[in-house]
Amino acid sequence: MIDEEMKIGYDDITIVPERITTIESRKECNPYDEEGYLPIFASCMSSVVSIDNAKKFNDAKIKAIIPRSYSVADRLRYLAMNNNTPNFVAFSLEEARTYFIDTWEATYKVIKEDYKLSEAWPNPPRPFRICIDLANGHMKKLLETVKKIKEIWKNGIVIMTGNIAEPRTYIDYENAGVDFCRITVGSGSVCSTASNTGVFYPPFSLLKEVYTIKKSMDGKCKIVIDGGIRGFRDIQKALIYADYVMIGGLFNKAMESAGKTTYGSFYWNIRGKKIYRPLKTLLYYGKEIPKRKYEKMFKLVKANKLTVWKEIYGMSSKIAQALISSANTGTVKNLKTSEGLHKYQKVEYNIQGWAENETDFLRSAMSYTNSRNLDEYKESKWVRISKRMYND
């Protein structure tokens, strides 16, 4: 397929209000999904989500995905113990085949009996939510795996997978029984796939084309735009066509994110003079902050009295590969060429504060477009613009 039509990203469009809106207050707008959560997932990145902080996201009405940097035993335990939450648990393609197809009966027994949940479970149990987490979601083997898992577990499991960057692949996902389809390749803030492989599809065009296909076939598989979200306005634009937005880099900037947390002064005080430090010395020799001090340190951040840094890395980076390998095999070996970046970002907010802002901004966008719920917000009007014209 060769398509010479110009494709566009978030900076190429802006939302247009309705000519007349009957909404008198943004409080009339409901920005939540059918479960009462914002249409947002915290990405399954080990520098963003952890078993410890997942509840922080849930308390802020955000769904989380537990990353693969925990052992399979720990992830299965979380799957069982947190079956009443909206969170997903990530597994590799091979793990999904092993534990949910080849040895599915043993997996179910472990979850139900070994963790003593049989009395606590509703009857029938709630569906388990898993994310088959891989970079290239275009593989035939993935579709075959999803079909087989659905055949065995039927309605007892909900599957998210991807990523894809060819609109027509949505048809194959829908037919295979995928429940949540992650779209875009190479657009994440710490992903280097696009720059190294040349594989990419501008996200807004991809969203629009996937949504058009979904609507034409009355698709039930939900669209999750994953990567490339740089701020609040990108979320509002994405939700014109997406069912959910998945966020990694922005959430890493939250005080409670799972990245290693360090702090240090921007300068050395030498004989009464402020000598600004090279960033590298601050990152490598800064003092690590224990989780019990996050709240205290964040107060200093808000008062502009302290700069706190969070480590972030892509899940195809070698540091992430090493963590996954170590957690699941006890060794670090056979690491692949990195397609992820490794850096530090400044802490700017906490999860709750960010979520409150997004809730208000989304409600405001909905009020402008005369949308009382997320379904009405779909297909809001937008126009192309020649260049970005916002005040940042």
PyMOL commands that set and color helices and strands:
alter all, ss='L'
color gray80, all
select helices_A, chain A and resi 10-12+26-28+54-59+72-81+93-102+104-114+140-156+169-176+193-197+203-216+232-238+249-252+279-285+291-302+318-329+351-368+374-377
alter helices_A, ss='H'
color red, helices_A
select strands_A, chain A and resi 13-15+40-42+63-66+88-91+128-133+157-164+180-183+222-226+244-247+261-263+267-270+273-276+287-288+308-313+342-346+382-384
alter strands_A, ss='S'
color yellow, strands_A
deselect
rebuild
show_as cartoon
